[in-house]
C-alpha cells in the first residue's frame, strides 16, 4: 500500500475549482534521472498516477506542479504531469540564468507561470541569479516562487519587494524554527503581503512544527495570522508527496480540515482555494466542468 495515499476524505469538501497550489511529481530514474549535484532523492510513490488518486480523495480540482529540486533544470517530470492533468494544471519551473526567450515562450505555452528559487540548500539557483531571472521571466507573466528560511526574511524583504512581477512565499514563510507573531521575519512577510503583489502558501506546517500533529499549533498560529491579515493573498496547498517526510507523511485529509479551521468559515476557505489561485495562476474564474454544463 502506498503510504502517500490518504485513507479518507476530509470532513470539509472543497468547492469545484479548488486548487492545490504546491505539489510535486516524481518518476522512475530511467525516465527522469536526478541532477548529478542534487542532494535530494526522488520520492518513491510520488508519481502522477498516485496524485490523481490523492486529488480525487481530497476533492480537489486543479493543481500547480512545482519542479522538485532533485531534477535541477530538467523540467520534464513537471511538464509531463501537467500534460496529464490538462487544463486543470499550471506549473512552476526551474530554468538556468541563460535561458532563451524562445524557451520561456515554450514553457509559458505549456502552462508554466512561475520560477522556483529554493534557498535552503540544494536548489539549482542562487541569490546571485534572482534579479536576472526575475526580470527575464516577468516579461512572460511569471512570478518568483521563493522558499527560504523565514527567520531571514526581514533582511531580504527590500530586495524581494523590488522584484518585477509578483512574488509567492512558500509554506507560511518556512521558518525553520517556529517563531512568534512578533518575529521581524514574520512582520516582514506581512508587509510584503500588504504590497498587493505578494502571495503566501499556508502549507507545510508539519515540516517545521515542534509540537507536531494533530494541530501543529506552533506553526499553525502563523497560518491563522496570515489568513486573518491578508486572506486575499493566501493560497492553499498540500505539498504532496511531502518530500521532507517521505517515510512519515502527514494525513492529507487532516491538513485540508486544518486549513478550513484556520480560515474560520467554509466560505473563506473556498474563496482562497478557488479565486485566489485563479487570479495568480490564470485559471478560468468558473471551473471548466461548469462551463460545459448546458
N, C-alpha and C positions, 0 to 999 in steps of 0.2 A: 504494500500500500504506500502511496506517495504521501509523506507527512506534510507536504506543502499544500495539499488539498483540504479546504475547510470541511469539517464534519457536519456542519449545519448551516442553515441560512441565518442571517441576522434577524433580530426582532424588528428592527427598523427596515422597511422596504424602500430602497432608493427609488426616486422617480424615473420615468423614461428619460433618457438622455444623460443620466448621471455618469460622470466621467471619473475614472481612476487616473489622476494626473501624474503619477510616478510609479512605473513598474518596469521591470527588466525582462528580457528574454535571452535564454542561453540555448546552446545546441551542441551536437556532437563535435568533438575536437577535429575530426577529419573534415568536417564541413566548415566549421568556424574555429580555426586554430587560435589559441590565446596569443596575445602580443608577447614577443620574447622577453621584454623587460617588465611585464606585469607581475606584481607580487600576489595577484588575486587568482584563485581558481574559478572556473565556471561552476555554477550551482547545479548540481545533479538534480534532475527532475524539473528544472525551471524552464521548460520548453513551452512553445506556443500551444500545443495540444493541452497541456495541463492548465495553462492560463485560461483557455476558453472555458474549462470546467469551473475554475475559480470565479470567473466573471459571471457565469450563469448562476452559481450558487449564491453569490453575494447580491445579485440583482443589478449589476452594473451594465451600462450600455456602451460607453466609449472608453478609450484608453489612450494615454500618452506613453509611448515606448521610449524609455531613456537608455541611451547607449551605455552598456556596462563598461567599467574601466578595464576589465580583463581583455577586451578586444581592441583597445587603443583606437587608431584611426580607421579600422576596418568596421564599417557600419552595416555589413551585410546581414547579420543576425537581426538587428533592429529593423532594417528595411524589409526583410523577408517576413518578419512578424507583422509589420504594418500592412503589407500586401494581403496577408491572410485576413486581418481584421477589417480591411477595406475602408469604406468611407467613415467608419467609426473610429479611425486611428489618426493620431498625429505623432510626431517623433521629435526627439532631442538628440542631436548628433555630436560627434567629436571630430573636428577637421583640423588639419595642420595649418600653421600660420601662412604658408604659401599657397593655400587653396585657391583655385581659379574661380573667376566669376561663373564660368560655364558649369563647374561642378556645383557651386552654390545654387545656381538656377535649376540644375537637375534635381538636387536634393529637395529644394523648395517644391518643385512639381510633384515630388513623391510624398509630400506631407510633412517634411521636417520644418519645425517652427522655432527651434532654439539650438544654442550651442552650449555644451556642458563644460563647466570648469569644476574639477574635483580637487580641492586644495588640501586634503587631509593626508596625502601620501599615496602615491601610486597612480595618480592621474597623468594623462598624456600631455596636458598643457600646464603651463606655469603662470605665475603672476606677470612675467615679462611678456606674455602673449595676449594679455587681456585687452588692452586698448586697441591693438591692431585688429584682432578678430572681432571685437565688439563692433567696430566701425564697418568692417567688411560685411558682416552678417546682418547688421541692422539695415543695410541697404536693401536686403531681401525680406525685410519684415521679421527677422528672427529676434528673439530675446536672449539674454545671457542667463543661464541657469547656474547658480553659484552654490556650491557646498564647501563650507569652511568651518573652522571652529568658531562658533558664535561668540566665544569669550574675547575674540579679537575684532569683532565687527565694528566697534567704535573707532578702532584705529584705521579701518579701511572704508568707513562709511562715506567719507567725502569723495574718495576715488570712485566708489561704486555709484554714487549719486550723479557723477559727471558722465557716466557712460551714455552713449546714444541708445535710443530704443528703450525697451522695458527690461526689467530685472526680476528674476524669480529666485527667492531664497529657499533652500531645502530645509525640511524637517524642523520647523519651528526655530530655525537659526542654527540647529545642530550644535548646541552647547555640549562639548564633550564631557563636561561635568555639569550636573544640574545647577542652575543659578536661580536667584530670586528675581522678582519683577523689577527691582531697583538696580539690577546689574547694568553697568554702562553699555555693554554689548546689546542687551535686550532693549534698552532705551533707544539705542541707535537703530535697531531694527524697526521699532515703532515709528521713528522719524522717517525712515526710508518709505514705510508704508504710507505715511502722510503725504509723500510727494505725489502720489497718484500714479506713479509709473512702476511701482514695485509690488509684487505679489509674494506670498509665503505659503508653503505647503505645510499643513497641520498634520504631519505624518511622522512615522518613525519614532514615536515616543518610547517604544520599547528598547531602542538602540542604546540610549544613554541614561535611562532611568536607573536609579539605585534602589528604589523601593520595589520596583517590579510589578507584575500582574497582581490583581486584575485591573487596577486603575492607573498604574504608572503615575501616581499622583504628583510626584515632584516635577516631571516634565509636562504632564497634562495641565498643570497650572499655567504654563506658558501658552499652550494651545488655547485654553479658555480665554486668557487675557488678550491674545491676538485676535480671536474671533470677536470678542467684545469691543476691541479697539477699532478694527477695520474689517468688518465682515465682507465688504465688497472687494477686498484684496486677498482673501483667504481661499485656499484650494484644498480639496480632499484628495488623498492618495493612499494606496495600500503599501507601497514599497515592496510588493511581491517580486521575487520569491525570498525576500528578506536575506540578502547576501551576507549581512553581518552575523546572522543567526541560522545558518543552514541546517545545523543539527538540532536546533531547538526553536523552530519558528513560532511566532505568536499566533493566537487564534484570530484569524482574519474577520470572522463574523463578530467577535467581541470588539475588534477595532472599529468596525462600522458603527456598532452601537455606542461605543465611547464617543465617537465623533458627533453623533446625533445628540448625545448628552451634553457635550461641550457647547453645542450651538444653542441649547435651551429650547428649541422648538423644531418640529419636523419641517416647518415652512422655511426656516433659515437654512437648515441642513440641505434641503432640496435646492434652494437658490444657489448656495455655494457649489454644490455638486454639478449644477447644470449651467446657470447663467454666467457665473464667474469663469468657468472653464471654457464656455463658448466664446466669451469675449476675448480671452487670452489666446486660445489656440485656433480660433477661426472656424469652429463648428457652427452649423446652422442653428438658429435660435430655436427652431422646432425640430425634434428628433426626426430623422428620415422615415422611421416607421409610421409616424403620424402623418407626415407629408403625403404618404402613399395611400392613406385611407380615403375612401370616397366621401 
